[in-house]
Amino acid sequence: ISSEPRDVDDDGRDRTEAAAPTQEVESACTAGVYYSVSMLGVARQLANRSLVITSRGSAPLKNGRCSQHRLQSSLCGYPPAFGTVTTAEDKLTHPPRYTGPEKCEMDPEQRAIHAQIVESRSTGAAGPFGPWLANPAVAQPSQELGRVVRYETSFPIRVSELAILVTAARTRCGTEWAIHCREARKAGLTDEIIGHLLAGTATAEHFDDPLDRAVWRFADELTQQCRVSDDVYDELVATTVGTKGAVELVALCGYYTYVAMTLNVFRIPPPKNYL
C-alpha cells in the first residue's frame, strides 16, 4: 500500500483521477451517438419492408400517479441501476461522477459553446452538456442536434415531450424524466397520461388524438425494439407529419437516448429547481 499522500480536492476526490475525464466522456458519447445513428436506419429498412416485428411487451416500471415527487422517485430511487440521483442520501452514496469542466477551467471554445447552451435552454448548461463540454467537438454538434429535434420539427412541443417521456422511462433515466415531466405538463400532457407512461400501462386507447396515438406507438416500439413494425410506421406516416415526421421522431428518440446514457453514466442530477 502506498504511503504517499493523496492529492485531493475539497470534496475528497483524487485530483489525478478527475484530471482526465475526456476519454470516459467520449466513450459514453460515442455509444449514444452510434445508438442514434443506428435508429436512423429504421425508416429506410421499413421502406424496403425488410423488417417484421411480431413480439411486444416490456417489464413495467413502478406504478404511480403523476405527482412529480412520486414519479421522479420511482425512477431515481434505486441507484446505481437508474444512474441518476435526486435525494441527499443518494448524493452521499452515489455522487455525480463528472459534471463537466469548471467555468474557470474552460478554454475559449468551451466557453463559447457553454454560452450558446445557456442562452438557448431553459435548464441552462445543466444535464448532459457539462460532460459533453470535456470535448468541444462532441458538445457543439450534440447541442445543435438537441435544439433541432426539440424545437425545429413537425411536432408540437406537447407531442415531442410525449416521445421524450417514453424514452426517459424506457432508459430508466430519472434526471431526463424529472426535467421533461414538468415540461410535458407545461405543454399540455395530462397527469393521467404521464402516470401511465411511467407505469408502463399506456395503451393506444389512452390517446384520443390520432397524432398522439401514432407517436406513442412509434416511440414505444422504437425504444423497445430499436425498430418498428409496418403497421406502426404506416400509422405515423398517415398523419399530418408524413415521412418527414418519421425521420424526425427517430432522431428525437435517438437523441434523448444518447442524453439518457450520458446522464446515467455520469450520474447527473436534475437542476435544483426540478427537484
N, C-alpha and C positions, 0 to 999 in steps of 0.2 A: 504494500500500500504506500502510495507516495505521501511524503510528509511535507511537500511543497505547498505553500499557502495558495488557495484558490483566488482567482481574480473574479470577484462577484460584483454585481450591480446592487442598487438599493433594494431590489426585490429578492435578492439572494440567488439570482440566476448567474450561471457561469458565463462570463463575457466571451470566452473562447468558443462556447457552444452557440451563442447567439450572434456571433460576429459575421457568419457567412450563411444566411438563410436562403440565398438566391437559388441554389441548386434544388433545395427542397420545394421552394415555391414553383420553380419551373417544372418540376416533375408533376406536381399536383395540377398545375395549369395545363400542361401538355395532355394529361389524362382527360381533363374536362373538355379541352378543345377537340381532341380526337373523337370524344363521345358525341359532341355537337356535330362534327363533320360526318360521322357515321350516320347520324339521323337524317342528314340532308340527302342521303341516297334513297330515302324511303319513297319519295314521290316518283322518281324515275323508275324504280323497281315495280311500283304499283301500276304505273302507266303501261308497263310491259306485261302486267298480270302474272308476274312470276312468283308472287307470294300468296299463300293460302293459310289463313290463321283459323284454327279450329278450336283452340283451347283458350279459356279465360279463367279469371279468378285470382284473388290475391289475399294474402293474410291481412285481416282487418287490423287497423290501428285501434288504440284505446277509444272507447266511446266517450262522448261528451258533448254538451251543448256549447254554443259559442259565446260564453263569457271569455274575454280574451285571456284571463289568467288561467282558466281551466284548459283551454285549447293549447295555450303556449306550454303549460306544464306537462300536458300529455306527450308532447314531442320532446321537450327539453329535459324532462325529469330523470332520464336514465343514461347519463354519460358513463363511459365514453361511447356507448353504442350510437347515440344520436349526434355525438361530436360537439355540439354547442352547449353553452351553459347560460343559465339565467338567474340562478339563486346565489346568495352569498356563500352558502355551503359548497355549491358546485364550483364556485370560483376558487375556493381554497383547495379542493381536492383535484380539480381538473381545470387549472388556469389556462388562458389562451396560450397557444404555443408561439404564435408570431402574429403581430398586428400591423406589421409594416415598419418602414424606416421612420424614425423621429423626424419632425419637420426640419430641425436644425441640422440633421444629417443628410438631407436631400440635396442632390445636385440640381443645377438649373432645369434640366429636362424633367426630372421628377417633380420639382416644384410647379412647373408649368402644367403638367398633367393633373397634379393634385388640385390646382386652381380650377381647371376645367371641370373636374368632377364635382367639386364643392358648388360651383355655380349652376350646375345642371341637375343636381339630385336633391330631393327633399331630405334625404338622410345624410347629406354631405359626403365625406370620404369614408364613412363607416362601412362595415360589411367586408366584401371581398377586395375592395380597392386597395386597402393597406398592404396585404400580402402581394398583390399584383405589382405594386409600385417598386418592389425589390428589383424588378426588371422592367424599365420603361417600354421596351419592345413588346412585352406581354400586356402591360397596363393600358397603353394607348389604344390598340385595336379592340381590346376587350371592353373598355368603357364606351367606345364608339358603337360597337355592336349592341351593347346593352341599351344605349339610348335609342337606337333604331328599332329594336324589337319591342321596346316598351312604348314608344311614343309615335312611331312612324310606320304603322302597319294599317291594314284594312279593318282592324278590330277596334271597337270601342274599349276604353280603359277597363270597364267592368268585365268584358269578356276576356281581355288579356289577363286580368287578375284571377279570373276563374282558372285559366290554364296554369298560371304560376302557382296557385294553391294546390292544384293537382300534383304538380311537380314537387313542391315542397313536402307534401305528405308522402309521396312515393319515395323520395330520397331521405325521408326522416330527418329533415333539416329544420331544427327548431327556430334558428335565427331567421331563416327565409320565411318560415311560417309566421313568426311574430310580426315581422315588418309588413308582410303582404296581407295578413288577416285584417289589419287596420286599414290598409289601402283598399282592399276589396270592399269593406263596409262603406268607406267614403264614396266609392264608385257605384254603390247601389246593390251589391250582392247581399242577399238576406242571411241572417244568422242561421236560419234553418238549413240553407244550402251549405254554408260554411261548416256547420256541425256535421253534416253528412259527409262532406269531403274529408274531414279529419277522421271520422269513424270508419271510413271505407264502406259506407252504406248507401252512397248515392246511386241512383238508378236513372235511366232515361226519363222515367215518369216524373222525376222531381223538377224537370226543366220544361216550362211552358213555352219559352221562346225557342224556335227552331234552330237559331244560330247558337244559343247557349247549349242546347242539347247536342248539336253536332260537334261543337268544340269540346265539350266534356267527354264525349265518347272517343274522339280522336286523341285528346291529350291523355286520357286514362289508359287507352290501349297502347299508345306510343311509349309512354313512360314505363309501362309494364313489360311490353314485348320488344321494344325498340323497332317496331314496325306496326302497320295497321292493316286490317282486312279490307278487301274491295268494298264491302258494304259500308264500313266506317268512312273510308276515303270518299266514296261516291256521295255519301250524305253531306259531307262538308263542302265538297266542290259544287253541289247543287244549291247551296245557299248563296247569299249575295256576295260572298268573298271569293268564290270560284277557286281556280287552281292557284292563283297568286296567294290566296289565304292559306292554302295547304302548305305552300313553301314557307310562308311567314310563321305559321304555327309550329312547324318542325323546328325552325330557327329559334322561336321563343322557348319551347320546351328544352331544346338542346342547350341554349344559353343558360337558362336557370338551373339546369342540371350541373353545368360547369360551375355556376355560382355556388350551388349547394355543396359540391365537392370541396371547393375552396374553404367555405365556412366550416364544414365538418372536419376537414383535415387540420386546420389551424385553430379550431375551437373558438371561432369569433363570436362573441356575444352580440345581442341586438344593441342598438343605441339606447342610452339610458331612458330616453323619452318613450321607448317602445316596451319597456319592462312593466 
